[in-house]
Amino acid sequence: MSQSQRPANPSAAEAAAAAGAVAAAAAGAPLGAGRAAVGTRLDPWLSSYAERTRSMTASEIRALFAVANRPEVVSLAGGMPYLPALPLDVIAGIAQRLIAERGAVALQYGSGQGEEVLREQIVQVMREQQIHASPEDVVVTTGSQQALDLVARVFLDPGDVVVAEAPSYVGALNVFRSYQADVVHVPLDADGLQPQALEEALVALEAAGRRAKFLYTVPNHHNPAGVTLSAARRPQVLEVARRHGLLVLEDDPYALLGFDGDPLPAMRSLDADGVIHLGSFSKTLAPGFRLGWAVAPHAVREKLVMAAEASVLCPTSFGQLAVAEYLSTYDWKGQVKTFRELYRERRDATLQALATHLPMTTWTQPKGGFYVWVTLPEGLDATAMLPRAVTARVAYVPGTAFYADDQGRQHLRLSYCFPTAERIQEGVRRLAGVVQAELETQAMFGTPLHGHPHLHHGSGDAPGPELA
């Protein structure tokens, strides 16, 4: 075939080969014949790495996401907010004035706990969820991802147990893995975390002589499942945690992005002494500011501040002052409403497209946030299917990324926050063609399609930050 005759769509074989090179380089292994020359010799520092880096492995799935970023691919994978909907001119004016009028302060080191002016604004934001706190209770972090890392650093020793929902946010699982913790999953249903299942998991751990350090939960518009912990279950979950002496880590970046009515009261509002609450401006403003926060019991807060200072000294002074000015001078609640309406339309387009093109699957019914969780027909493997999906110019995140124990092969996450409704519909149509082809292959050979000879499943299955 001549160069001009070759198809323009991505080659899964090409992506898999490139990913294999990445994985080999990351593992310190020499590249095989015919591989791209990413690296050609063993890593001379391999024996010097800390034991915890054994979990830091690359995978071919990660390279497939690099291919999926091509413009001809409809990506239903990314968890990126739709920033063109922001008042970018307003934000530009704030930044310009901040440099002109307070540049010497904005560009200087700041407090390890965060600037008081922003902590005061965060207290006001949290009142939308009925959290009553003081600015002294707030620790500003470099995104809520850093807050996750700080909590893990303060509480986890190697071999400790974290209880987390099944499925669970991939970024949190990666943090827990990096601190060599064991994750015990507790199932979700349409009403969120199941209190009885949590009780049973904790009893089983105690019977085995183990104790969980904390429960990690995303109660609102769950990433990746799209479900919300019901109002009735919230006190039930907290009561189970209280009986077992279990701290609750409430990761709540999507709470204000519900499509119907006011946000439910945060778990922190029901138990200030037993809950660490994490928030973020990444979803309601912009992830580029890299600003989140933690609200914790007093003694825990002090530990978090010291851990944060050891890590980054202080969060970005410029970003904090810019966001504080935005919150105090602009109708930020109106902007959040704009996002909600936009994402509601795209959620509706996703559900309609699933009903039209993928009736053989099932899916959750998100009432807010960015994601819908899809269950494939019995026997199909979303991870094995991904190269063929990318070849068909559509991308998603396989369910295995959201488990610590290789569950989730029959599931995948679709994100509707960034693509237009038209792109969403086209992406689901392309995905339907891939699923139908998988079903036909399964019917022909009469065996379930599990695994893939060329795909390595490791911690690198997780997408990069633009897709998390």
C-alpha positions in Angstrom: 0.0 0.0 0.0 1.4 3.4 -0.9 1.8 6.2 1.6 -1.2 8.1 0.0 -3.4 5.0 0.3 -2.8 4.4 4.0 -5.8 5.1 6.3 -5.6 8.3 8.4 -7.3 6.8 11.4 -5.0 5.7 14.3 -3.4 2.3 14.2 -3.9 0.2 17.4 -0.9 -1.9 16.5 1.2 1.2 16.2 -0.1 2.5 19.5 0.5 -0.9 21.2 4.1 -1.0 19.9 4.8 2.5 21.1 3.3 1.7 24.5 5.4 -1.5 24.8 8.5 0.7 24.3 7.3 3.0 27.0 6.7 0.1 29.4 10.1 -1.5 28.6 11.9 1.8 29.2 10.0 2.3 32.5 10.9 -1.2 33.6 14.5 -0.7 32.8 14.4 -3.5 30.1 16.2 -3.4 26.8 14.0 -2.9 23.8 13.3 -5.8 21.5 14.0 -5.9 17.8 11.7 -3.8 15.7 10.7 -1.5 18.6 11.0 2.2 18.4 14.2 3.5 19.8 12.8 5.0 23.0 15.7 3.6 25.0 18.4 1.0 24.4 20.0 0.0 27.7 19.1 -0.9 31.3 18.4 1.8 33.8 21.6 2.1 35.8 19.7 3.3 38.8 17.2 0.5 38.9 18.6 -1.0 42.1 18.5 2.4 43.9 14.8 3.0 43.6 12.6 2.9 46.7 10.5 -0.2 47.1 7.3 1.8 46.6 8.3 2.6 43.0 7.5 -1.0 42.1 3.8 0.1 41.7 4.9 2.8 39.2 4.6 0.9 36.0 3.8 2.0 32.5 1.2 0.3 30.3 0.2 0.2 26.7 -3.2 1.6 27.7 -1.5 4.8 28.6 0.0 5.1 25.2 -3.3 4.4 23.6 -4.6 7.5 25.3 -1.8 9.5 23.7 -3.1 8.3 20.3 -6.7 9.1 21.4 -5.7 12.7 21.7 -5.6 13.1 18.0 -8.4 15.5 16.7 -10.0 12.8 14.6 -10.7 10.7 17.6 -13.9 11.4 19.6 -12.6 11.2 23.2 -15.2 10.3 25.7 -12.4 9.7 28.2 -11.3 13.1 29.4 -12.5 14.6 32.7 -11.6 18.1 31.5 -14.1 20.9 32.3 -15.3 22.9 29.4 -13.3 26.1 29.9 -14.5 28.0 26.9 -17.7 28.6 29.0 -15.6 30.6 31.5 -15.5 34.4 31.4 -11.9 34.4 30.2 -11.9 38.1 29.7 -12.8 38.6 33.4 -10.1 36.3 34.5 -7.6 38.0 32.3 -8.5 41.3 33.8 -8.1 40.0 37.3 -4.7 38.6 36.5 -3.5 41.8 34.9 -4.7 43.9 37.8 -3.2 41.6 40.3 0.3 41.8 38.8 0.0 45.6 38.2 -1.2 46.4 41.7 0.0 43.6 44.0 2.7 41.8 41.9 5.3 41.8 44.7 2.9 40.0 47.0 1.3 37.7 44.4 4.7 36.4 43.1 6.2 35.9 46.6 6.2 32.9 48.9 3.1 32.6 51.1 1.6 30.7 54.0 1.9 27.0 54.1 -1.8 26.8 55.2 -2.9 29.1 52.3 -3.7 32.7 52.1 -6.3 33.8 54.6 -8.3 35.8 52.0 -8.9 32.6 50.0 -9.6 30.5 53.1 -12.3 33.0 54.0 -13.9 32.6 50.5 -13.6 28.8 50.7 -15.7 28.9 54.0 -18.4 30.8 52.0 -18.3 28.2 49.2 -18.7 25.3 51.6 -21.8 26.8 53.1 -23.6 25.7 49.9 -23.2 22.2 51.4 -24.1 23.3 54.9 -20.6 23.0 56.2 -19.9 25.6 58.9 -16.2 26.1 59.4 -13.7 28.8 60.2 -10.9 29.9 57.9 -8.5 28.4 60.5 -10.0 25.0 59.7 -9.0 25.2 56.0 -5.8 24.0 54.4 -5.3 25.2 50.9 -3.6 22.6 48.6 -2.2 22.3 45.1 -5.4 20.8 43.8 -7.4 18.3 45.9 -5.0 15.7 44.5 -2.3 17.0 46.8 -4.8 17.0 49.6 -5.3 13.2 49.0 -1.6 12.7 49.0 -1.2 14.7 52.3 -3.9 12.6 54.0 -2.2 9.4 52.8 1.2 10.6 53.9 -0.1 11.5 57.4 -2.1 8.3 58.0 -0.7 5.4 55.9 2.1 3.0 56.6 3.0 0.2 54.2 0.5 -2.6 54.5 -2.3 -0.4 56.0 -5.8 -0.8 54.8 -8.0 1.8 53.0 -11.6 1.1 52.4 -12.8 2.6 49.1 -15.9 2.3 46.9 -16.0 -0.2 44.0 -15.3 1.5 41.5 -13.2 4.4 42.9 -11.4 7.5 41.6 -8.2 6.4 39.8 -6.1 9.2 41.2 -6.9 8.2 44.8 -6.1 4.6 44.1 -2.7 5.6 42.7 -2.0 7.7 45.8 -2.9 4.8 48.1 -0.8 2.4 46.0 2.2 4.8 46.1 2.1 4.6 50.0 1.9 0.8 49.7 -1.6 0.5 51.2 -4.0 -2.3 50.6 -7.4 -1.2 49.2 -10.5 -3.1 50.2 -13.4 -2.3 47.9 -17.0 -1.9 49.0 -19.8 -2.0 46.3 -21.9 0.9 45.1 -25.5 0.8 43.8 -27.8 3.5 42.4 -27.9 5.2 45.9 -24.2 5.2 46.4 -22.1 3.3 49.0 -23.9 0.4 50.6 -23.8 0.8 54.4 -24.4 -2.9 55.1 -21.6 -3.9 52.7 -19.3 -1.4 54.6 -20.2 -3.0 57.9 -19.5 -6.4 56.6 -16.1 -5.4 55.1 -15.0 -3.8 58.4 -16.1 -6.8 60.4 -14.2 -9.1 58.1 -11.1 -7.0 58.4 -11.3 -7.0 62.2 -11.8 -10.8 62.2 -8.6 -11.0 60.2 -6.8 -8.9 62.8 -6.6 -5.8 60.5 -8.1 -2.3 60.9 -8.8 0.2 58.1 -7.2 3.6 58.5 -10.0 5.5 56.7 -12.9 5.2 54.3 -12.4 7.0 51.0 -15.6 8.1 49.3 -16.8 10.4 46.5 -20.4 11.0 47.7 -21.6 13.4 45.0 -21.8 12.6 41.3 -19.2 9.9 41.7 -16.1 9.5 39.6 -16.4 7.2 37.7 -19.9 5.7 38.5 -21.9 8.9 38.3 -24.1 8.0 41.3 -24.8 10.1 44.4 -24.9 8.8 48.0 -28.5 9.3 49.1 -29.5 11.6 51.9 -30.8 8.6 53.9 -27.6 6.7 53.6 -25.2 9.5 54.6 -25.9 9.2 58.4 -26.0 5.4 58.1 -22.5 5.3 56.6 -21.2 7.7 59.3 -22.8 5.6 62.0 -21.0 2.5 60.7 -17.7 4.4 60.6 -18.3 5.8 64.1 -18.9 2.3 65.6 -15.7 1.0 64.1 -13.5 4.0 64.8 -13.1 4.7 61.1 -12.2 8.1 59.8 -14.0 9.2 56.6 -12.2 11.0 53.8 -14.9 12.8 51.8 -13.6 13.8 48.3 -16.2 16.2 46.9 -15.2 18.1 43.8 -18.5 17.7 42.0 -21.0 18.7 44.7 -22.0 22.0 43.2 -22.5 20.5 39.7 -25.8 18.7 40.4 -28.5 19.1 37.7 -31.5 19.1 40.0 -32.0 21.2 43.1 -29.6 22.2 45.9 -26.6 20.1 46.9 -27.1 17.5 49.6 -25.5 18.3 53.0 -21.9 17.2 53.0 -20.9 14.4 55.2 -18.6 16.8 57.0 -21.7 18.9 57.9 -23.1 15.8 59.8 -19.9 14.9 61.6 -17.2 17.5 61.9 -15.0 15.3 64.1 -15.0 12.2 62.0 -14.7 13.5 58.5 -11.9 15.1 56.5 -13.6 17.1 53.6 -11.7 17.7 50.4 -12.8 20.4 47.9 -11.5 21.7 44.6 -11.8 24.6 42.2 -10.7 22.4 39.3 -14.3 21.5 38.3 -16.2 24.7 39.2 -13.6 27.1 38.0 -10.4 25.8 36.2 -7.9 23.0 36.9 -5.0 25.2 35.7 -5.2 27.2 39.0 -4.3 23.9 40.8 -6.1 24.9 43.9 -8.1 22.7 46.3 -8.5 22.4 50.0 -9.0 20.2 53.0 -11.1 20.8 56.1 -10.1 18.5 59.0 -10.3 18.1 62.8 -7.9 20.5 64.4 -5.1 18.0 65.3 -5.3 16.5 61.8 -5.2 19.9 60.2 -1.9 20.7 61.9 -0.4 17.5 60.6 -1.6 18.3 57.1 -0.1 21.8 57.2 3.3 20.4 58.3 3.2 17.8 55.6 2.2 20.4 53.0 5.1 22.7 53.9 7.5 19.7 53.6 6.1 19.0 50.2 5.6 22.3 48.4 6.4 25.0 51.0 3.2 26.8 50.0 0.5 26.8 47.3 0.7 29.3 44.5 0.3 32.8 45.9 -0.7 34.2 42.5 -3.4 31.6 41.9 -4.8 32.0 45.4 -5.1 35.7 45.2 -6.6 35.5 41.7 -9.2 33.0 42.7 -10.0 35.0 45.8 -10.6 38.1 43.7 -12.7 36.1 41.2 -14.9 34.8 44.0 -15.3 38.2 45.7 -16.0 40.3 42.6 -17.7 38.0 40.0 -21.0 36.1 40.1 -19.3 32.7 40.6 -22.6 31.0 41.5 -24.0 32.2 38.2 -21.0 30.7 36.5 -21.5 27.4 38.2 -25.1 27.4 37.0 -23.8 28.0 33.5 -21.6 24.9 33.8 -24.5 22.9 35.3 -26.8 23.7 32.4 -24.1 22.9 29.8 -23.3 19.6 31.4 -26.9 18.7 31.8 -27.4 19.1 28.0 -24.4 16.9 27.4 -25.5 14.3 29.9 -28.9 14.1 28.1 -27.1 13.7 24.8 -25.1 10.9 26.2 -28.0 9.0 27.6 -30.0 9.5 24.5 -27.1 8.2 22.4 -26.7 5.1 24.6 -30.4 4.3 24.3 -30.3 4.7 20.5 -27.0 3.0 19.7 -26.1 0.7 22.6 -29.3 -0.8 24.0 -27.5 -4.0 24.6 -25.6 -2.3 27.5 -26.7 -0.8 30.8 -25.6 2.5 32.4 -26.0 4.7 35.4 -28.2 7.8 35.4 -26.0 10.6 36.7 -27.7 13.5 38.3 -24.7 15.8 38.0 -21.0 15.7 37.5 -19.1 14.5 34.4 -19.5 10.8 34.0 -21.7 7.8 33.1 -20.7 4.2 34.0 -21.5 1.7 31.3 -21.8 -2.1 31.7 -21.0 -4.2 28.6 -22.8 -7.4 27.7 -21.6 -10.5 29.4 -18.2 -11.7 28.2 -16.9 -8.5 26.7 -13.8 -6.9 28.1 -13.5 -3.1 27.9 -9.7 -3.2 28.3 -9.2 -5.7 25.5 -11.6 -3.7 23.4 -9.9 -0.4 23.7 -7.3 -0.7 20.9 -10.1 -1.5 18.5 -12.1 1.4 19.8 -9.2 3.8 19.2 -8.8 2.4 15.7 -12.5 3.2 15.2 -11.7 6.8 16.4 -13.4 6.7 19.8 -11.9 6.6 23.3 -13.1 5.8 26.8 -11.5 4.7 30.1 -11.7 1.0 30.8 -13.2 0.0 34.1 -10.1 -1.7 35.3 -8.5 1.7 35.9 -10.9 2.3 38.8 -10.2 -0.9 40.8 -7.2 -1.9 42.9 -7.8 -5.7 42.2 -8.4 -6.0 38.5 -12.2 -5.9 38.6 -14.1 -3.8 36.1 -13.3 -5.6 32.9 -17.0 -5.5 31.8 -17.3 -1.7 32.5 -16.1 1.5 31.0 -16.4 5.2 31.9 -17.7 7.8 29.4 -17.2 11.5 30.1 -19.6 14.1 28.7 -18.1 17.3 30.1 -15.9 18.4 27.2 -17.2 17.2 23.8 -20.2 18.9 22.2 -23.5 17.0 22.1 -22.9 16.3 18.4 -19.5 14.8 19.1 -20.9 12.7 21.9 -23.5 11.2 19.7 -21.0 10.4 17.0 -18.6 8.9 19.6 -21.3 6.7 21.0 -22.2 5.6 17.5 -18.6 4.6 16.8 -18.4 2.8 20.1 -21.6 0.9 19.2 -19.9 -0.4 16.1 -17.0 -1.7 18.1 -19.3 -3.4 20.7 -21.3 -5.0 17.9 -18.2 -6.3 16.3 -17.1 -7.8 19.6 -20.4 -9.5 20.1 -20.3 -11.0 16.6 -16.8 -12.3 17.2 -17.9 -13.7 20.5 -20.9 -15.4 18.8 -18.7 -16.8 16.1 -16.2 -18.4 18.5 -18.6 -19.1 21.3 -16.2 -18.0 24.1 -16.0 -14.9 26.3 -13.4 -12.3 25.1 -11.3 -11.8 28.3 -7.8 -10.3 28.2 -5.6 -9.2 25.4 -2.2 -10.7 24.5 -0.7 -7.3 23.9 -2.0 -5.2 26.7 -0.2 -4.9 30.0 -2.4 -4.0 33.0 -0.6 -2.1 35.7 -0.8 1.1 37.6 -0.1 2.8 34.3 -3.6 1.8 33.2 -4.6 5.1 34.7 -5.0 8.0 32.3 -2.9 11.1 32.6 -4.0 14.2 34.4 -6.0 15.5 31.4 -8.1 12.4 31.5 -8.4 11.7 35.2 
